[in-house]
């Protein structure tokens, strides 16, 4: 027995020496053809083949940075090895590019929106200050209350306020409508922003009667004044008033949206600024003092507001305050949605890793003899594993480099497909943090998918691998590949279910009846010439004459003005009471969505009139006050009585009592499906009964609605001609169709649906490739077995079904695991209640459709290798070995 063992050992050693010499001569020849001497070529070849007799000593004596030298040596060998298998390398790099690129793209969005600090000085000390009432967790700030806070609060270094305002610019240059802000004098200094030119507003300018001053954006300064420093001191004509330019904002500055210019808030509408009960669009920001926390500032602001509630009970009773991080205020709910998408794209990366791991397992199966020779010549198992991990990391780095094209080229088109879905979208890009993330992910991924073949080589038996007739694949090897495919199927199902749920949500939303006819409606705003709107009566006449001219345009079926377009984000709520029973607290009173509209509004919008009548041109300030309510209001407050003839008083500066003259259908105002967290009661007030004191504030904010079957490109020139008929200083802006408005209202669902759909499609493609690869490889490894089966009488159909069956077993196992995982993970969608509508997280239709789709893809992936297996010639198959 000892003699037999000795002979077996000697034969194995001779065979090993011959194999080693063959590989050694081949490597020496490669190096000598590159111009190296025989000695240098042999030295390098022996080191790369793991020979210890030369490599260890020379490494220690001539290479003091041993670890660095080993890395470069491994990298050079990995590059040569991969160059010899270009098909494998291309498939692996492309797969990794898709997985890593998709992750980099989403991380660039997360980094730009959520992780990047605000571009202000010490942004962690900036907060937003809100008011609260029993009906809403956050309401806009009353300007008199803000002024009291500013003088009393000790938690803040500075406080500032701002509100959005549109301006019609008539000089210099062409007429245009600009988006701007009214800001308090401390606005830029509170943010820690230094103007690029000029100065901030002075306290004297930030008050009624102050000199009209304006700070322009850097973009407007360059577009209108060619970036000339002499623009300071010149004037802009805004809304018929000449403003002096006192400063230029820094390039790229924006807060809560982009503004073209800034005017003093203290010079704004006195009806808003002097009324403590008015909460009309004013935001408040503050900078915390060093060492003061948000919770401490909340406690102080609560004490201050409680005092104001006692001093001004009619306006402030039941008001509270809230202090939040300014960054949290800006980002809002977007952070949760983006983290959900980051988790989803992480599943895509795991699927890509499983695919490449399968490729590496197949490749390692044909390299077992190489690994055995290196082991036998003295290379440790750790040395071989290190070499394999180096190859996988190089593949991952190459894939990451190629994958950077996805965030560079693909993010902007996706954001353009869902405008307004993300705050801070201007910060999204491939910057240093994104590149570091990509590098870290590529290294981690390279190690992850390289572990499977590396561990397999660790446990390999060199003698068994060098035996004559040894096969390159084992049962354990095939089980590892099958397990990876099952994981791919399970992860793909999770992604497909998530995308399917959002797709069905969009389908349900499109099928929701919004309460009006969205077809053939065009909306736009008009800046009526300020020469026509100097008085309230002149303003009413100018708007009436304009809408009459628009109605006369051929093809226009109806047209009207409204203060709020449904689903556009316009409009707000106000307190109300029925009859003469005024509530003790306006803040705790019920709320109603109030539409300020002309008499032809419901006909233009296609809203049904259910009872009574709607407004007529005779409903003016000289006639009794009237209102119309919707059916939801009727059911809630008049369930057993007739609402017609009842009276309503509404508003912080009460309008009414107004007699109810009609009941109309309910419209979706906040969003399709009307989330229950918002007020649903709706009422309509005649535009021509708007009190004189409110006309200058309300009329410029109205929107024209035109019903016409003509394409927008055809009717818009005629509309502009009708507008410009009384003056060329009347801009037409914010032109949209109602279908575009409805589509934008679904952007919070459409954006994640687009991305999840893209990820799911990519995962499905990778799963298809993975199944095909495993079944095809299995057929190649079982050629002899198939030949024996066919020689013993198996028919082609039997072989075909056997091959398809093996693929289906993998799919069914993956589906079982995937369904269980999806039932758990899709519950996350329920935590984002705004994402799903009309469908549950465990919707059986979605799960069934996705499972059938995956099964069909699996059968397709198995079909080609099954056909190849069924077409084998038994004689050729038996000679395979």
GIBELLIN-V229764 format. One line per field, one symbol per residue. phi: phi as a letter, one per 40 degrees, with the letter a starting at -180 (. if undefined). psi: psi as a letter, one per 30 degrees, with the letter a starting at -180 (. if undefined). burial: b if it has 24 or more other ideal C-beta (glycine too) atoms within 12 Angstrom, else e. A space follows every 10 residues. Layout:
phi=???
psi=???
burial=???
//
This chain:
phi=.ccccccccc cccccccccc cccccccccd cccchccccc cccccccccg cccbcccccc cbbccccccc cccccccccc ccccbccccc cccccccccc cccccccccc cccbcccccb cfccccbbbb bbaccbcabc cccdcdccdd cbcbcbcaba baacacbbcb acgccacbca bcbccccccc cgbbccagbc ccdcccacgc ccbabbcccc ccccbfgcdc ccgcbbcbfg bcbccbabcc dgcaafhcbc abbccccccc ccccccccbb gccbbabccd gccccccccc cccccccccc cbcccbdgcb babbdccccc cgcccccccc cccccccccc cccccccccc ccccccbccc ccccccchcc cccccccccc cccccccccc ccccccccbb ccdccccbcg cbcfccccac bddccccccc cccccdcccc cdcccccccc cdccccccgc ccbbcccccc cccccccdcc cccccccccc ccccccdccc ccccgacccg bbbabbccdc ccbcbccccd cccccccccc cccdgccaaa bacacdgcgc gabacaacgb ccccbccccc bbcbbcbccc cccccgcccc agbbcbcccb ccbdcbabbc ccdcccbbcb acccgcbbbb hcbdbhcbcc babbccbccc acgfdccbcb cbbbbcdcbc ddccdccccc ccbcbbbacc ccccccdccc cccccbiccb cbafcacccc cccccbcccc cccccccccc cccccccdcc cdcccccccc cbdccccccc cchccdcccc cccccccccc cccccccccc cccccccccc cbcccbagac cbdccccccc cccccccccc cccccccccc cccdcccccd c
psi=eeeeeeeeee eeeeeeeeee eeeeeeeeee eefgglleee eeeeeeefgg kfeeeeeeee efieieeeee eeeeeeeeee eeffieeeee eeeeeeeeee eeeeeeeeee eeeeeklkhl kifffklkkl lllfekfkll kkeeeeeeee fekffkelkl lllkkkkjkf klalklkkka kkllfgeeee fgkkkflall kleefhlkfl kjlkklleee eeefgggkff fkfllkjkhg kjkkkflkll kgkkkhlkkf lklkefgajf feffjffkii gkkklljklk fkleeeeeee eeeeeeeeee eieeefkgka lkklkeeeee ebfeeeeeee eeeefeeeee eeeeeeeeee eeefeggeee eeeeefgfkl eeeeeeeeee eeeeeeeeee eefffeeeff eeeeeffikg fklgfffklj aeeeeeeeee eeeeeeeeff eeeeeefegk jeeeffkkgk lgkleeeeee eeeeeeeeee eeeeeeeeee eeeeeeeeef fkjffljfkh kkkllkjkkf ffhfleeeee eeeeeefeee ffkkfkelkl kkfkkkgffl lalllllkbg iklfkeefll lkjkkjllfg efeefhkkje lblallffia fflkkllkll eeeeeefhfg ljfkflkkkl leikkakkkk flkllkljee lkfikfflkf kklkkkeggk keffefeeef flkkkkkkfk lefefeeeee eeeffgkfhj kklhklleee eeeffgefee efeeeeeeee eeeeeeeeee eeeeeeeeee fgeeeeeeee fgfkleeeee eeeeeeeeee eeeeeeeeee eeeeeffeff fiffekkgkl fhjeeeeeee eeeeeeeeee efeefeeeef gkkeeeefge .
burial=eeeeeeeeee ebeebbeebb eebbeebbeb beeeeeeeee bbbbbbbbbb beebbeeebe eeeeeeeeeb eebbbbbbbb bbeebeebbe bbbbbbbbbb bbbbbbbbbb bbbbbbebbb eebebbbbbb bbbebbebbb bbbbbbbbbb eebebbbbbb bbbbbbbbbb eeeebbbbbb bbbbbbbbbb bbbebbbbeb beeebbeeee ebbbbbbbbb beebbeeeee bbebbbbbbb eebbbbbbbb eebbbbebbb bbbbbbbbbe ebbebbbbbb bbbbbbbbee ebebeebbeb bbebbeebbe ebeebbbbbb bbbbbbbbbb bbbbbbbbbb bbbbbbbbbb bbbbbbbbbb bbbbbbbbbb bbbbbbbebe bebbbbbbbb bbbbbbbbbb ebbbebbeeb beebbebbee bbbbbebbbb eeebeebbbe bbbbbbbbbb bbbbbbbeeb ebeebbeeee bbbeeebbeb bbbbbbbbbb bbbbbbbbbb bbbbbbebbe ebebbbbbeb bbbbbbbbbb ebbeebeebb ebbbbbbebb bebebbbbbb bbbbbbbbeb bbbbbbbbee eeeebbbebb bbbbbbbbbb bbbbbbbebb ebebbeeebb eeeebbbbbb bbbbeebbee eebeebbbbb bbbbbbbbbb bbbbbbbbbb bbbbeeeebb bbbbbbbbbb beebbbbbbb bbbbbbbbee ebeebbebbb ebbeeebebb bbbbbbbbeb bbbbbbbbbb bbbbbbbbbb bbbbbbbbbb bbbbbbbbbb bbbbbbbebb eeeeeeeebb ebbbebbbbb bbbbbebbbe bbbebbebbe ebebbbbebe bebeebbeeb bebbbebbbb bbbbbbebbb ebebeebeee e
//
